[in-house]
Amino acid sequence: MDATWAIVELMGRNVIAGQISEELIAGVPMLRVDVPACESEPAYTKFYAGQAVYGITPTDEATALRAIARLHVAPVAPYIVAPERQLPAPREPAIPSYEEIHAEIEEDEEGSF
């Protein structure tokens, strides 16, 4: 399959546009979508299994580029690559001193009958 411009409809009501072609990955034919850079998004490539494709509409480059600008598909979902979090520094456990333990024991003994 030669690369052609298309708008691809995917399961889950997802839509992506770009140049499509077929590529064999791990022995499985996959739909390759090459999305060119647009506005603030860099160029990227995504692969889809045939079962995920609901429809493919071949189109010309100008139409595909307008669709790319309108769709704003992120190359990586934000929930997959979450920002790094700073974990709080581990706290040292509060270990009572011998004197504190001894004072508690004496208080307990004084209150007992």
Contact map, one row per residue, 1 for C-alpha under 8 A:
11100000000000000000110000000000000000000000000000000000000000000000000000000000000000000000000000000000000000000
11110000000000000000110000000000000000000000000000000000000000000000000000000000000000000000000000000000000000000
11111000000000000011100000000000000000000000000000000000000000000000000000000000000000000000000000000000000000000
01111100000000000011100000000000000000000000000000000000011000000000000000000000000000000000000000000000000000000
00111110000000001111000000000000000000000000000000000000011110010000000000000000000000000000000000000000000000000
00011111000000001111000000000000000000000000000000000001111100010000000000000000000000000000000000000000000000000
00001111100000111100000000000000000000000000000000000001111000010010000000000000000000000000000000000000000000000
00000111110000111000000000000000000000000000000000001111100000000000000000000000000000000000000000000000000000000
00000011111011110000000000000000000000000000000000001111000000000000000000000000000000000000000000000000000000000
00000001111111110000000000000000000000000000000000011110000000000000000000000000000000000000000000000000000000000
00000000111111000000000000000000000000000000000000011100000000000000000000000000000000000000000000000000000000000
00000000011111000000000000000000000000000000000000000000000000000000000000000000000000000000000000000000000000000
00000000111111100000000000000000000000000000000000000000000000000000000000000000000000000000000000000000000000000
00000000111111110000000000000000000000000000000000000000000000000000000000000000000000000000000000000000000000000
00000011110011111000000000000000000000000000000000000000000000000000001000000000000000000000000000000000000000000
00000011110001111100000000000000000000000000000000000000000000000001001010000000000000000000000000000000000000000
00001111000000111110000000000000101000000000000000000000000000011011000000000000000000000000000000000000000000000
00001110000000011111000000000000111100000000000000000000000000011001000000000000000000000000000000000000000000000
00111100000000001111100000000001111000000000000000000000000000000000000000000000000000000000000000000000000000000
00111100000000000111110000000011110000000000000000000000000000000000000000000000000000000000000000000000000000000
11110000000000000011111000000011100000000000000000000000000000000000000000000000000000000000000000000000000000000
11000000000000000001111100001111000000000000000000000000000000000000000000000000000000000000000000000000000000000
00000000000000000000111110001111000000000000000000000000000000000000000000000000000000000000000000000000000000000
00000000000000000000011111111100000000000000000000000000000000000000000000000000000000000000000000000000000000000
00000000000000000000001111111100000000000000000000000000000000000000000000000000000000000000000000000000000000000
00000000000000000000000111110000000000000000000000000000000000000000000000000000000000000000000000000000000000000
00000000000000000000000111111000000000000000000000000000000000000000000000000000000000000000000000000000000000000
00000000000000000000000111111100000000000000000000000000000000000000000000000000000000000000000000000000000000000
00000000000000000000011110111110000000000000000011000000000000000000000000000000000000000000000000000000000000000
00000000000000000000011110011111000000000000001111000000000000000000000000000000000000000000000000000000000000000
00000000000000000001111000001111100000000000001111000000000000000000000000000000000000000000000000000000000000000
00000000000000000011111000000111110000000000111100000000000000000000000000000000000000000000000000000000000000000
00000000000000001111100000000011111000000000111000000000000000000000000000000000000000000000000000000000000000000
00000000000000000111000000000001111100000011110000000000000000000000000000000000000000000000000000000000000000000
00000000000000001110000000000000111110000011100000000000000000000001000000000000000000000000000000000000000000000
00000000000000000100000000000000011111000111000000000000000000000000000000000000000000000000000000000000000000000
00000000000000000000000000000000001111111111000000000000000000000000000000000000000000000000000000000000000000000
00000000000000000000000000000000000111111110000000000000000000001001100000000000000000000000000000000000000000000
00000000000000000000000000000000000011111000000000000000000000000000100000000000000000000000000000000000000000000
00000000000000000000000000000000000011111100000000000000000000000000000000000000000000000000000000000000000000000
00000000000000000000000000000000000011111110000000000000000000000000000001000000000000000000000000000000000000000
00000000000000000000000000000000000111011111000000000000000000000000000000000000000000000000000000000000000000000
00000000000000000000000000000000011111001111100000000000000000000000000000000000000000000000000000000000000000000
00000000000000000000000000000000011110000111110000000000000000000000000000100000000000000000000000000000000000000
00000000000000000000000000000001111000000011111000000000000000000000000000100000000000000000000000000000000000000
00000000000000000000000000000001110000000001111100000000000000000000000000100000000000000000000000000000000000000
00000000000000000000000000000111100000000000111110000000000000000000000000000000000000000000000000000000000000000
00000000000000000000000000000111000000000000011111011000000000000000000000000000000000000000000000000000000000000
00000000000000000000000000001110000000000000001111111000000000000000000000000000000000000000000000000000000000000
00000000000000000000000000001110000000000000000111111000000000000000000000000000000000000000000000000000000000000
00000000000000000000000000000000000000000000000011111100000000000000000000000000000000000000000000000000000000000
00000000011000000000000000000000000000000000000111111100000000000000000000000000000000000000000000000000000000000
00000001111000000000000000000000000000000000000111111111000000000000000000000000000000000000000000000000000000000
00000001111000000000000000000000000000000000000000111111000000000000000000000000000000000000000000000000000000000
00000001110000000000000000000000000000000000000000001111100000000000000000000000000000000000000000000000000000000
00000111100000000000000000000000000000000000000000001111110000000000000000000000000000000000000000000000000000000
00000111000000000000000000000000000000000000000000000011111000000000000000000000000000000000000000000000000000000
00011110000000000000000000000000000000000000000000000001111100000000000000000000000000000000000000000000000000000
00011110000000000000000000000000000000000000000000000000111110110000000000000000000000000000000000000000000000000
00001100000000000000000000000000000000000000000000000000011111110000000000000000000000000000000000000000000000000
00001000000000000000000000000000000000000000000000000000001111111000000000000000000000000000000000000000000000000
00000000000000000000000000000000000000000000000000000000000111111100000000000000000000000000000000000000000000000
00000000000000000000000000000000000000000000000000000000001111111110000000000000000000000000000000000000000000000
00001110000000001100000000000000000000000000000000000000001111111111000000000000000000000000000000000000000000000
00000000000000001100000000000000000001000000000000000000000011111111100000000000000000000000000000000000000000000
00000000000000000000000000000000000000000000000000000000000001111111110000000000000000000000000000000000000000000
00000010000000001000000000000000000000000000000000000000000000111111111000000000000000000000000000000000000000000
00000000000000011100000000000000001001000000000000000000000000011111111110000000000000000000000000000000000000000
00000000000000000000000000000000000001100000000000000000000000001111111100000000000000000000000000000000000000000
00000000000000000000000000000000000000000000000000000000000000000111111100000000000000000000000000000000000000000
00000000000000110000000000000000000000000000000000000000000000000011111110000000000000000000000000000000000000000
00000000000000000000000000000000000000000000000000000000000000000001111111000000000000000000000000000000000000000
00000000000000010000000000000000000000000000000000000000000000000001001111100000000000000000000000000000000000000
00000000000000000000000000000000000000001000000000000000000000000000000111111000000000000000000000000000000000000
00000000000000000000000000000000000000000001110000000000000000000000000011111000000000000000000000000000000000000
00000000000000000000000000000000000000000000000000000000000000000000000001111101100000000000000000000000000000000
00000000000000000000000000000000000000000000000000000000000000000000000001111111100000000000000000000000000000000
00000000000000000000000000000000000000000000000000000000000000000000000000011111110000000000000000000000000000000
00000000000000000000000000000000000000000000000000000000000000000000000000001111110000000000000000000000000000000
00000000000000000000000000000000000000000000000000000000000000000000000000011111110000000000000000000000000000000
00000000000000000000000000000000000000000000000000000000000000000000000000011111111000000000000000000000000000000
00000000000000000000000000000000000000000000000000000000000000000000000000000111111100000000000000000000000000000
00000000000000000000000000000000000000000000000000000000000000000000000000000000111110000000000000000000000000000
00000000000000000000000000000000000000000000000000000000000000000000000000000000011111000000000000000000000000000
00000000000000000000000000000000000000000000000000000000000000000000000000000000001111100000000000000000000000000
00000000000000000000000000000000000000000000000000000000000000000000000000000000000111110000000000000000000000000
00000000000000000000000000000000000000000000000000000000000000000000000000000000000011111000000000000000000000000
00000000000000000000000000000000000000000000000000000000000000000000000000000000000001111100000000000000000000000
00000000000000000000000000000000000000000000000000000000000000000000000000000000000000111110000000000000000000000
00000000000000000000000000000000000000000000000000000000000000000000000000000000000000011111000000000000000000000
00000000000000000000000000000000000000000000000000000000000000000000000000000000000000001111100000000000000000000
00000000000000000000000000000000000000000000000000000000000000000000000000000000000000000111110000000000000000000
00000000000000000000000000000000000000000000000000000000000000000000000000000000000000000011111000000000000000000
00000000000000000000000000000000000000000000000000000000000000000000000000000000000000000001111100000000000000000
00000000000000000000000000000000000000000000000000000000000000000000000000000000000000000000111110000000000000000
00000000000000000000000000000000000000000000000000000000000000000000000000000000000000000000011111011000000000000
00000000000000000000000000000000000000000000000000000000000000000000000000000000000000000000001111111000000000000
00000000000000000000000000000000000000000000000000000000000000000000000000000000000000000000000111111100000000000
00000000000000000000000000000000000000000000000000000000000000000000000000000000000000000000000011111110000000000
00000000000000000000000000000000000000000000000000000000000000000000000000000000000000000000000111111111000000000
00000000000000000000000000000000000000000000000000000000000000000000000000000000000000000000000111111111100000000
00000000000000000000000000000000000000000000000000000000000000000000000000000000000000000000000001111111110000000
00000000000000000000000000000000000000000000000000000000000000000000000000000000000000000000000000111111111000000
00000000000000000000000000000000000000000000000000000000000000000000000000000000000000000000000000011111111100000
00000000000000000000000000000000000000000000000000000000000000000000000000000000000000000000000000001111111110000
00000000000000000000000000000000000000000000000000000000000000000000000000000000000000000000000000000111111111000
00000000000000000000000000000000000000000000000000000000000000000000000000000000000000000000000000000011111111100
00000000000000000000000000000000000000000000000000000000000000000000000000000000000000000000000000000001111111110
00000000000000000000000000000000000000000000000000000000000000000000000000000000000000000000000000000000111111110
00000000000000000000000000000000000000000000000000000000000000000000000000000000000000000000000000000000011111111
00000000000000000000000000000000000000000000000000000000000000000000000000000000000000000000000000000000001111111
00000000000000000000000000000000000000000000000000000000000000000000000000000000000000000000000000000000000111111
00000000000000000000000000000000000000000000000000000000000000000000000000000000000000000000000000000000000001111
